[in-house]
Amino acid sequence: MKASFLHQELDLTNCSSIILDCQNVDKPKIIVEKGTHKYVLTTNFHSGCEMEIMIEEDGILHLSFLASENIDNSKITANLQNNAQLSAYFADFSLDKEKIDIVINLRGDNALAYWHLASLAANKDQKEFDVSIYHFGRNTSAISNNYGVCKDSSKLIFSGCSSINKGSHGSKTRQNAKIMVFDQNCDAIARPLLKIDEKDIEASHGAVVGKIPDEHLFYLTSRGLNEFEAKKLITFGYLKPIIRGFKEKDMQDQIINLIERRM
Amino acid sequence: MATLIIKNLHATVDGKEILKGVDLTIKQGETVALLGPNGHGKSTLLNVIIGHPRYLVTAGSIYFDEIDILSLSVDQRAKLGLFFAMQNPVEIPGVINSDFLRAAVNTHKEKPISTYNFYKILDQATKELKMPFDLATRSLNEGFSGGEKKRNEILQLLLLEPKIALLDEIDSGLDVDAMQTVADVIKKEQAKGMGFLVISHYARLFELIKPTRAVILINGKIVLDGDESLIRRIDQTGYEFIKTELGIDVEKDDANMNKVSIGSCGIKDMVR
């Protein structure tokens, strides 16, 4: 099993695997000790849950979340020391109104973070994901990819700041936010923000909110798919890549089922 | 055998009339070369037949297999047995080619095809087209070369087995070997009884697939319907004889240059 990590492939085959059940835990903590490599699958991440993550020097953490219940007012904070690496995949099929904050602090030199969010908002859901990445160490790198599908009368907001602080020269950061809107009554906002306080760095962002291009629908329907089938295929294509962050086949199947059910 | 019958077809795009009374009949089993200068309505005709929503039919009729298809949606027309191989197939990021192909194949079947049978016919078709099998595992048309996109169109034709296929410049972007491969596939399908309406600006493709008829579309109308010798004549002398022999003035293509967008960065909030 390999997972994408920045532009490299992260081999998960031999890393120790942990299932973190947050059902009765309000403040779960993950500590990756110096030089170790962990894969953590988080289940039952819930409303009000505040997760703290510490990745010590040369440690690597691959973290996967599957959210299918309400996760309002929850928070994830990660701190990375020298040469630490974090790749985090968050599959959000939760319901109702919620605000989730993710803060990743790249404190040590050469720390790397990859964040991938796939979120589906439907019915009257109101969701906001604030994903902020702070670069403190030198030569730190981060990519934040946030993909959303917004349908019915739902609202979906992607916000957050990628901040390169004084002293973190040689650092690179990239923020992507893309939301596909399906219906006239839904509301989607992608609000990326870059704060730069150092020279000799690379920082960029991209944000797109839009409906499915008519030409895509035309192409698919011209092969016999009706509009619903075509939209479903496109949505799958948009959200399904999140499954590469999950090692377990049953989790991957569960995500596919959730996309199908919510569509 | 299905027949496509187009009568007095008028169509507009963005308020401008492009088709001004097209009459054309194509029988399954025929291969018709659709010729004409740029901007006179060839691609528009194909788009209107398949039902592209951007084109508005203002008069006339199209019957396929004795069914009035103008009242049908695009997917219903495809299910009846029409196929449109596009000039510029779109790239759809994230949609895996094989997922799409299987979904498309299933729309033409009463029972979904089994995984084994699907990969069997996919393997056979990719081999016939000399396509690398990994194209099936990539995002639909994304990052494909021009030639790969065109072969992917013909791959879909092979899998969907339409009664009549509309090919819009399927040879552009193909090198000599690839054109031969595509032509061989078309010839096999011709032998099985598939009908074709083919647009191309090059005589080479027509030499290979040997159309049964050639028609010329000028000023939004079919002005000449003849045999394949028309293709050679146009290849050698152009469309000048239309004016001198038929007395038809060939309108100049006065379309504006394409509007070009050089990318953007920022928030596009289309639905607020």
Interface residues (C-beta under 8 A of the other chain):
Chain A: V181 D183 Q184 C186 D187 A188 I189 A190 R191 H205 G206 A207 V208 V209 G210 K211 P213 D214 E215 H216 F218 Y219 L220 T221 S222 R223 G224 L225 N226 E227 E229 L233 I234 F236 G237 Y238 K240 P241
Chain B: I50 G51 H52 P53 R54 S73 V74 D75 A78 K79 F83 F84 M86 P89 V90 I92 P93 G94 V95 I96 D99 F100 A103 A104 T107 H108 S139 L140 Q156 L160 C265 G266 I267 K268 D269 M270 V271 R272
